[in-house]
Amino acid sequence: MKVVYLTTVDLDDGSAQAQQIKSMSISFDRILSDDFFVFSYSNCDQKLPVKNHISYKTSNSKLLRSINLIFRSMLLVRGKKCYFTRDMYIALLLCIFGYKAVWEIHQAPSKFASFFLRILSLFDNFKLLSISKNLGEIDTIKVKEKNKFFYHDGVDVSLYESIQETTSDLEKIALYTGSLHKGDDVDSLSSLFKKFPDWSFVIIGGKPFEVQNFKKKYQNLDNVKFLGRLSHSDVIKYQKSADVLLYPLTKSNHLWKYTSPLKLFEYMAAKKSIIASCIGSVKEVISSDSAYIYDDVKSIDDAFYEFINSPLDEREKKIRTSYEMIEKTYNWDARCKYILNEILL
């Protein structure tokens, strides 16, 4: 049985979804070798480190891109095959053609998507994979329980093993890496900036205009530094060199209920203490056993104080617990093996 991954996403757009798709494809390829194929779009000529990667130039119509990928894969991949995709149109058309198809869903479905899910649920060859348990249990997802699965995203552990931490002129570093535009996540850290002036708060990520706006907003605070976007390897170096990693998810972030946070898994792989907002689907991943958690923005100061005052052995125990979860469950190879063994094959 061959596995074919179809995606209409531009894999060179720098987005989190592109990163997830590339990581999944590399792991599928590592496990299946010649029996795995990925068909995708890109405006660049760069290929994935995958044996069977077929890429096309991006076009405007998502429906046309979907149809093109389906028929190209039917012609080019011989023999018995099943499909994996993040695209609803692709999943529907494949099921109509009689192929086994898994649709990976990443956010609450719109009314339009819910309607198509009702149609898809009529096919026994359709499976739904959600990135969190909370997402899969939404009332509007009318899919047979036997055809519903969930598995959080993960991280490439080998990347963190191959990159060493670096030294810094800053004595105590609290680091946030991620987007700047999602709700009040970054602003929720502002009380820490003022109450802990002996700490340096470093924020990595964001578009240039967002970085400039935040720099202006916090220009009077010498202990806050916005570095903008860096290469993935440099981000890992910063994560591994920080004293504590911050994950300030807020309810103003529309993803809070159903997210599978790539950045949190990266933090766990960095083997550093984590201070995290434990709300929504994040509760499915971490607890007080693995991080210093809080469930309300007003409690972030308490979580930071708890971290500062905790003994070294407690910090190390939490770090070990979070890293063990990465090694066992929240890595791309483990995720792909689950998909293959429990859903596709």
C-alpha positions as CSV (number, residue, x, y, z in Angstrom):
1,M,0.0,0.0,0.0
2,K,1.4,3.4,-1.0
3,V,0.6,6.6,0.9
4,V,0.1,9.9,-1.0
5,Y,0.1,13.3,0.7
6,L,-1.7,16.0,-1.3
7,T,-1.5,19.6,-0.3
8,T,-2.4,22.9,-2.0
9,V,-0.3,24.9,0.5
10,D,2.7,26.8,-0.9
11,L,5.5,25.0,1.0
12,D,7.8,28.0,0.7
13,D,5.5,30.6,2.3
14,G,7.2,30.4,5.7
15,S,3.9,29.6,7.5
16,A,3.4,27.2,10.4
17,Q,1.2,25.0,8.2
18,A,4.0,24.7,5.6
19,Q,6.4,23.8,8.4
20,Q,4.1,21.1,9.7
21,I,3.5,19.6,6.2
22,K,7.2,19.5,5.4
23,S,8.0,17.9,8.8
24,M,5.2,15.3,8.4
25,S,6.4,14.5,4.8
26,I,10.0,14.0,5.9
27,S,8.9,11.6,8.6
28,F,6.5,9.7,6.3
29,D,9.4,9.3,3.9
30,R,11.7,8.1,6.6
31,I,9.3,5.4,7.5
32,L,7.9,4.4,4.1
33,S,10.7,5.3,1.7
34,D,9.6,4.4,-1.9
35,D,6.0,3.9,-0.8
36,F,5.5,7.5,0.1
37,F,4.7,10.3,-2.3
38,V,4.0,14.0,-1.7
39,F,2.4,16.3,-4.3
40,S,2.5,20.0,-3.5
41,Y,2.8,23.5,-4.8
42,S,5.6,26.0,-4.6
43,N,6.8,29.2,-6.3
44,C,10.4,28.1,-5.8
45,D,12.2,25.2,-7.3
46,Q,13.5,23.8,-4.0
47,K,12.5,20.2,-3.3
48,L,11.9,18.5,0.0
49,P,14.4,15.9,1.2
50,V,11.8,13.3,0.2
51,K,12.4,10.7,-2.5
52,N,9.1,11.1,-4.3
53,H,8.3,14.8,-4.1
54,I,6.3,16.2,-7.1
55,S,5.9,20.0,-7.0
56,Y,3.9,22.4,-9.3
57,K,3.8,26.1,-9.6
58,T,1.1,27.8,-7.5
59,S,-2.1,28.8,-9.3
60,N,-4.9,31.0,-8.1
61,S,-7.8,28.6,-7.8
62,K,-7.7,26.2,-4.9
63,L,-10.3,24.0,-6.5
64,L,-8.2,23.7,-9.7
65,R,-5.1,23.0,-7.6
66,S,-7.0,20.3,-5.8
67,I,-8.2,18.6,-9.0
68,N,-4.8,18.8,-10.6
69,L,-3.1,17.1,-7.6
70,I,-5.7,14.3,-7.6
71,F,-5.5,13.4,-11.2
72,R,-1.7,13.8,-11.4
73,S,-1.3,11.5,-8.4
74,M,-3.7,8.9,-10.0
75,L,-1.6,8.9,-13.1
76,L,1.9,8.9,-11.5
77,V,1.4,6.6,-8.5
78,R,0.7,3.1,-9.7
79,G,-0.8,0.4,-7.6
80,K,-2.9,0.4,-4.5
81,K,-2.8,3.7,-2.5
82,C,-4.4,5.7,0.2
83,Y,-4.4,9.5,0.7
84,F,-3.6,12.0,3.4
85,T,-4.5,15.7,3.1
86,R,-5.3,18.9,4.9
87,D,-7.6,20.0,2.1
88,M,-11.3,19.4,2.4
89,Y,-12.0,19.5,-1.4
90,I,-9.3,16.9,-2.0
91,A,-10.7,14.6,0.7
92,L,-14.2,14.8,-0.7
93,L,-13.2,14.1,-4.3
94,L,-11.0,11.2,-3.3
95,C,-13.8,9.6,-1.4
96,I,-16.1,10.0,-4.3
97,F,-13.5,8.2,-6.5
98,G,-13.4,5.4,-4.0
99,Y,-10.1,6.0,-2.4
100,K,-9.3,5.8,1.3
101,A,-8.7,9.4,2.5
102,V,-7.8,11.1,5.8
103,W,-8.5,14.8,6.2
104,E,-6.5,16.5,8.9
105,I,-8.5,19.3,10.4
106,H,-6.7,22.2,12.2
107,Q,-9.5,24.6,13.2
108,A,-13.2,24.7,14.0
109,P,-15.1,24.1,10.8
110,S,-17.2,26.9,9.3
111,K,-20.8,26.3,8.4
112,F,-19.7,25.5,4.9
113,A,-17.1,23.0,6.1
114,S,-19.6,21.5,8.5
115,F,-22.0,20.8,5.6
116,F,-19.2,19.0,3.6
117,L,-18.3,17.1,6.7
118,R,-21.8,15.7,6.8
119,I,-21.4,14.5,3.3
120,L,-18.0,13.1,4.0
121,S,-19.3,11.2,7.0
122,L,-21.5,9.1,4.6
123,F,-18.3,7.5,3.2
124,D,-16.8,4.6,5.0
125,N,-13.5,5.3,3.3
126,F,-13.3,8.7,5.0
127,K,-11.3,9.3,8.2
128,L,-11.0,12.5,10.1
129,L,-7.8,13.4,12.1
130,S,-8.0,16.4,14.4
131,I,-4.9,18.1,15.9
132,S,-6.5,18.1,19.4
133,K,-9.1,16.2,21.3
134,N,-11.1,19.4,22.0
135,L,-11.3,20.1,18.2
136,G,-12.5,16.6,17.4
137,E,-15.3,16.8,19.9
138,I,-16.9,20.0,18.5
139,D,-20.7,19.4,18.1
140,T,-20.7,20.6,14.4
141,I,-18.3,17.8,13.5
142,K,-20.8,15.1,12.6
143,V,-18.5,12.2,11.8
144,K,-18.9,8.6,13.0
145,E,-16.9,8.0,16.2
146,K,-15.1,5.0,14.6
147,N,-13.9,7.3,11.8
148,K,-12.6,10.1,14.1
149,F,-9.1,10.3,15.5
150,F,-6.9,12.9,17.1
151,Y,-3.2,13.4,17.6
152,H,-1.3,16.5,18.5
153,D,1.5,17.9,16.4
154,G,5.1,17.4,17.3
155,V,8.7,18.4,16.8
156,D,11.8,17.1,15.2
157,V,13.9,16.0,18.2
158,S,17.0,15.5,16.1
159,L,17.2,19.2,15.3
160,Y,17.5,20.0,19.0
161,E,20.1,17.4,19.5
162,S,22.3,18.7,16.7
163,I,22.3,22.4,17.8
164,Q,24.2,23.5,20.8
165,E,23.1,26.3,23.2
166,T,25.2,29.5,23.0
167,T,26.4,32.0,25.7
168,S,24.9,35.4,26.0
169,D,25.9,38.7,27.6
170,L,22.5,38.8,29.3
171,E,22.5,37.2,32.7
172,K,18.8,36.0,33.0
173,I,16.8,35.4,29.9
174,A,13.1,34.8,29.6
175,L,12.3,34.0,25.9
176,Y,9.2,34.0,23.8
177,T,9.3,32.7,20.2
178,G,6.2,32.9,18.0
179,S,3.8,35.2,16.3
180,L,3.1,38.8,17.4
181,H,-0.4,39.2,15.9
182,K,-2.4,36.5,17.7
183,G,-4.6,38.2,20.3
184,D,-3.0,39.7,23.4
185,D,-0.5,36.9,23.8
186,V,2.6,39.1,23.9
187,D,1.0,42.0,25.7
188,S,0.0,39.6,28.5
189,L,3.7,39.4,29.4
190,S,3.8,43.2,30.1
191,S,3.4,42.8,33.9
192,L,6.5,40.6,33.9
193,F,8.5,43.2,32.1
194,K,7.8,45.7,34.9
195,K,7.9,43.5,37.9
196,F,11.1,41.7,37.0
197,P,13.5,44.4,35.8
198,D,16.5,42.2,36.5
199,W,15.4,39.8,33.8
200,S,15.8,40.3,30.1
201,F,12.7,39.4,28.1
202,V,13.6,38.5,24.5
203,I,10.8,38.1,21.9
204,I,11.6,36.5,18.6
205,G,9.1,36.5,15.7
206,G,6.7,38.8,13.9
207,K,6.6,40.7,10.7
208,P,8.8,43.8,10.4
209,F,5.9,46.3,10.9
210,E,4.7,44.3,13.9
211,V,8.2,44.3,15.5
212,Q,8.5,48.1,15.0
213,N,5.1,48.7,16.6
214,F,6.0,46.6,19.7
215,K,9.4,48.2,20.0
216,K,7.7,51.6,20.0
217,K,5.1,50.4,22.6
218,Y,7.7,49.1,25.0
219,Q,10.6,51.6,24.2
220,N,10.8,52.8,27.8
221,L,11.7,49.3,29.1
222,D,15.3,48.5,28.7
223,N,14.9,44.8,29.6
224,V,12.6,44.0,26.6
225,K,14.1,43.2,23.3
226,F,12.2,42.4,20.0
227,L,14.5,40.6,17.6
228,G,12.0,39.9,14.7
229,R,12.2,36.8,12.6
230,L,15.3,34.6,12.7
231,S,16.4,31.4,11.0
232,H,15.0,28.2,12.5
233,S,18.5,27.2,13.7
234,D,19.0,30.5,15.4
235,V,15.6,30.2,17.1
236,I,16.6,26.8,18.5
237,K,19.9,28.3,19.7
238,Y,18.0,31.0,21.6
239,Q,15.5,28.5,23.0
240,K,18.3,26.2,24.3
241,S,20.2,29.2,25.7
242,A,17.4,30.8,27.6
243,D,16.7,30.3,31.4
244,V,13.0,30.0,30.9
245,L,10.6,29.8,27.9
246,L,7.3,31.7,27.9
247,Y,4.1,30.4,26.3
248,P,1.5,33.1,27.0
249,L,-1.6,31.9,25.2
250,T,-4.7,34.1,25.8
251,K,-8.4,33.7,25.1
252,S,-8.2,36.7,22.7
253,N,-6.2,34.3,20.5
254,H,-8.9,32.6,18.3
255,L,-6.8,29.4,18.3
256,W,-6.8,28.9,22.1
257,K,-9.5,26.2,22.3
258,Y,-8.3,23.8,19.7
259,T,-4.6,24.6,19.0
260,S,-1.8,22.0,18.8
261,P,1.0,24.5,19.7
262,L,4.2,23.8,17.6
263,K,6.1,26.3,19.7
264,L,5.2,24.5,23.0
265,F,6.6,21.3,21.6
266,E,9.8,23.1,20.5
267,Y,10.1,24.5,24.1
268,M,9.8,21.0,25.5
269,A,12.5,19.7,23.1
270,A,14.8,22.5,24.2
271,K,15.0,21.0,27.7
272,K,14.3,24.3,29.5
273,S,11.9,25.4,32.1
274,I,8.5,26.5,30.7
275,I,6.0,29.0,32.0
276,A,2.8,28.4,30.1
277,S,-0.9,29.4,29.9
278,C,-2.7,26.1,30.5
279,I,-6.1,26.7,28.8
280,G,-8.1,25.1,26.0
281,S,-6.4,22.2,24.2
282,V,-3.0,23.0,25.9
283,K,-4.4,21.2,28.9
284,E,-4.2,18.0,26.9
285,V,-0.4,18.4,26.6
286,I,1.0,20.0,29.8
287,S,0.3,20.1,33.5
288,S,2.1,21.2,36.7
289,D,4.2,18.1,36.3
290,S,5.9,19.4,33.2
291,A,5.7,23.2,33.4
292,Y,4.9,26.2,35.6
293,I,1.3,26.8,34.6
294,Y,-1.4,29.4,35.0
295,D,-5.0,29.6,33.7
296,D,-5.6,33.3,33.9
297,V,-3.6,36.2,32.6
298,K,-3.6,37.8,36.1
299,S,-1.8,34.7,37.5
300,I,1.2,34.9,35.2
301,D,3.2,36.8,37.8
302,D,2.5,34.0,40.3
303,A,3.7,31.4,37.9
304,F,6.9,33.4,37.3
305,Y,7.5,33.8,41.0
306,E,6.9,30.0,41.5
307,F,9.6,29.3,38.8
308,I,12.1,31.7,40.4
309,N,11.7,30.3,43.9
310,S,11.6,26.7,42.9
311,P,14.6,24.5,43.8
312,L,16.8,23.2,41.1
313,D,15.7,19.6,41.4
314,E,12.0,20.6,40.9
315,R,12.9,22.5,37.7
316,E,14.9,19.5,36.4
317,K,12.1,17.1,37.2
318,K,9.6,19.2,35.2
319,I,12.1,19.4,32.3
320,R,12.6,15.6,32.3
321,T,8.9,15.0,32.3
322,S,8.2,17.3,29.3
323,Y,11.1,15.9,27.3
324,E,10.0,12.3,27.9
325,M,6.6,13.3,26.4
326,I,8.5,14.6,23.4
327,E,10.5,11.5,23.0
328,K,7.5,9.2,23.3
329,T,4.6,11.0,21.8
330,Y,5.0,14.5,20.5
331,N,7.5,14.0,17.7
332,W,6.8,13.7,13.9
333,D,7.9,10.0,13.6
334,A,5.6,8.9,16.4
335,R,2.7,10.9,14.9
336,C,3.2,9.4,11.4
337,K,3.4,5.9,12.8
338,Y,0.1,6.4,14.6
339,I,-1.5,7.7,11.4
340,L,-0.2,4.7,9.4
341,N,-0.9,2.0,11.9
342,E,-4.3,3.2,13.3
343,I,-5.9,5.1,10.4
344,L,-4.4,4.5,6.9
345,L,-3.0,1.0,6.6
